[in-house]
Amino acid sequence: MELLKQRIRQDGTVKGTDVLKVDSFLNHQMDVDLFAEIGREFLRRFDGCGVNKILTIEASGIGIACVTAQFFHCPVIFAKKSQTKNIDGEVYTTQVESFTHGRVYDVIVSKRFLGPEDKVLIIDDFLANGAALEGLIDLVNQAGAQLAGAGIVIEKAFQPGGARLRAQGVRVESLARIQSMSQETGIVFTDD
Ligand code: 5GP
């Protein structure tokens, strides 16, 4: 998606070897006009797939998922990071290792909001090692729901998540795929 790539080139900053900061428009301050174009593009790619729920993970996926849902006219569920264990069986639970914080979280979704009748589109801001996406797919599977695929805003294609998930047959649609990045050479996209 050209508009998104231009914005990443203009406002993205590379930290260390593997972290891209895009907090001026994507995951701290949010450019909702850009989000609308992102949502429109996700609809173009997943139109006709029968999506009736969008699933994301707190916190940074929520804004993008909500704007995207306005194009699909469906609810958004966000998997919550939780301290409480699944003792009463009312939630689906999985574990996700956070890329940015390096620790493992329990994440939960209430059984009231996801079930076998659902066709789910997962939305997230970044795909790196794939832990967040795999955790969300696990929740979809526990619910017996169908997975339409995953819509990712920025995939760091030099990290292993995208290749592994595609090899498992998951439809992953990333709007900008970064092949390499560094402070010296800048950001190179896979289709540059
Ligand atoms: P994964 O689970 O695929 O390793 O990482 C995905 C999650 O980590 C995303 O939900 C995102 O919040 C965070 N993340 C991964 N890489 C980056 C990055 O380069 N920059 C930022 N801002 N967040 C990232």
Boltz pocket constraint, residues with backbone or C-beta under 6 A from the ligand:
constraints:
  - pocket:
      binder: B
      contacts: [[A, 18], [A, 19], [A, 20], [A, 21], [A, 22], [A, 27], [A, 60], [A, 97], [A, 98], [A, 99], [A, 100], [A, 124], [A, 125], [A, 126], [A, 127], [A, 128], [A, 129], [A, 130], [A, 131], [A, 132], [A, 133], [A, 161]]
      max_distance: 6.0
